[in-house]
Amino acid sequence: MKKNQSSKSWIIKQHRDQFFKKSKVLGYRSRSAFKLIELNKKFKFISKRTSLIDIGSSPGGWSQVASEIIKNGKIIAIDKKPMEKIDKVKFYQNDFFDSKIQRKLLEILPEKVDVVISDMAADTTGNKSLDCIRTNLLCEEVIDFSVKIIKPEGKVISKLFMGEDFLKVKKKAEKKFKKVNFFKPESSRGESKETYIHCAYLNTL
């Protein structure tokens, strides 16, 4: 009974959500598409010629936005969950956290990419502190992998949560990149602890 009430409450909240409604009207697969639109407006990291990897891409909201902007670049998406086809997006259904898959990505790319984006979050457990830690570990993994695959002037955008290990992620990013900023889009729910890290220009020292 409680589960049914919770599901009903979630559905009601979604239908009251302006970004949920807009995503349906505009044909985006998720409301998170608007987060990437806002992030790109703020930091301007995607252009017509950008080469980009979308990590944890399913259901494809971020890849959709990228494909609308990128005309002469390259988009690679990866997720262990299935994702319906998007024009101009090469999708790999694999677990990004498998070291063999990471090596494969490094091998198949003819050159390093401009941008890595990730909207991944860990599956919720009901323990908010644990969920925060697990999602921020995903963010750390994205940062570590990005260093291997982006150009010196490359950019990384990844979700993380404000929590006890936030500073740990921030310090790691600052060791690897010359510029590190944080931004919470308007389309991110107010009660959510999520924010996004923007890393730019590899620190070669």
N, C-alpha and C positions, 0 to 999 in steps of 0.2 A: 504493500500500500504506500509506504514512504517513498519507494523508488518511483512509483507512478506519479505521485504528487511532485517529486523533484523533476521528473521529465516534463510534466505539464508546465511547471514554473519556468523551466529552461526555454520551452517553446514560446511561452508568453513573452519572456524577456527578449528573445530573438526578434519577434514580430514588432516589438516596440523600438527596436534598435534601428536608428536611421541608416547606419552603414550596412546592416544586414539587408535592409530594404533596397538600398542603392545597389548592392552587389547583385541582387536578383534582377533588378531593372536593367543593369548594364551588362549582365551575362557573366560576371565574375564567379568563379567557383567557390570563393570564400570572402568574407568581409575583410580578411587580412590583406587583400589586394590594396586597400586604401592605405594601409600602413606603409607599404612600399612606395606608393605614390607620394605620400607625405615625406618619407625619408629621402627620396630622390629629389624632391623639391628643395629640401633643406640642404643636402650635401652634394647634389648633382654628380652622382657617380655612374649613372647609366646614360649613354648617348647612342647615336645611330650606329657607331662602329664598335661598340663594346663587346668584348668576349667575356662570358660570364658563366659561373657554375652556381646552380641553385641546390643547396644541400638540404635534404628533408623536404622535398618539393611538393609532395602530395597534400591536397588534391590538385594543386596547380595554380592557385591564385597569384603567387609571386611570379611564376614563369609566364603567366598570361600578360601581366603588366610589362615584364621585360620584353616579351615578344612584340608588344605594341610599339615600343620605343626603338629597339634594335633592328636595323634594316640591313646592314652589311657586316654584322659581327657574328658571334657564335653563342648559342645558349645550350648548356648541358645541364640536365636535371637528374637528380638521383634520390631515390627513396626505396625503402624495403616494402612499402605499401604500393599498390598499383596506382597509376595515374593515366587518365584518358589523354589521348594524343592532342598535342598543341602544335600548330604550324610553326616551323622554324626552331622547334625544341627537340633535342636528342635526349630521350629519357632512358635511364638505366634503372631497372628494378633490382636493386641490390642494397645490402646493408652497408652504409657508408663507414661504419665503425669496424668493419672487417678489414684488417691490414692488407689483405690480398686485393680487395676492391680499391683501396687507396693507391696501391702500387699500379693497378690496372689503369686508373685514371691518369696517373702520371705518365704512363707509357703511351696511351692513345692520343694525348694532346700533342700536336706538332710544335706548339710553343706555349709559354706561360700565358695566363689569362689576366684580364684587367680587374675583374671583380669577383668576389665570392660573397654570396648572400645566403642567409639561413634564418628561417622562422621556426626552427625546431624547439619543441618543449617536451620534457619527459612526460610519460603517462602519469596521470595523477594517482596518488595513493591515499589521499585524504589527510596526509600529514604535510601541512604547508611548508614546514621547515625542510623536510626531506625532499619535497618536490622542487623547492628552490635550489637546493644543493645539486640535485640530479640534472636540472635544466642548465645550471651554470657550468657543470662538468661538460655538457654537450657544447656549450659556447667555447670552453677552453679547447676542446678537440677541434672545433672549426678553426679557431685561431692558429693552433699548432699546424694543422694541415695547410692552411692558406699560405703560410710562410714558404712552403715548398712549391706552391703552384702559381703564385701571382708574380707579376712583373714588379720591379723595384718601386714603381709609382702606383702600385695596385691598392685597391680598397677592399675592406671587409665590413659587411653589415651582419650582425648576428643578435638574436634575442638573448636576453638574460634577465634575471629577476633581482630586485633589490632585496638583499638578505645578508646573512652573516658572512658569506664568502664573496660578496660583491667586490670588495677591495682586492681580494686575491686575483680575480679575473682582470680587474683594472690594472694591477701591477704587472701581470704577465703581458698584457697588451702593450703597456708603455715600454716594456723592455724590447719588444719586437717591432713597434711602429713609432714613427716620429710624431704623429698626430693621433690622439684618441679623444673622441667626444661621445656624449650620450644624449639620447633624444627619445622622449615618449610622445608618439603621435597622438593627435586628437582622436583618431579612430581606435586607439587602444582604450579599452574600458576603464573608467575612472577607478574602479575598485581593484583593478589588476595591479600587481607589483611589477609587471613586465616593463622593461625599457629596452632600448636597442643601442648597441655599441657600434661606433663608426671608427674604424682604424684606417689610416692612410699613410702611405710611403714607408716602405720597409726600412728599419734601422739597421744599417749594414755594419755598424761598429761592433 
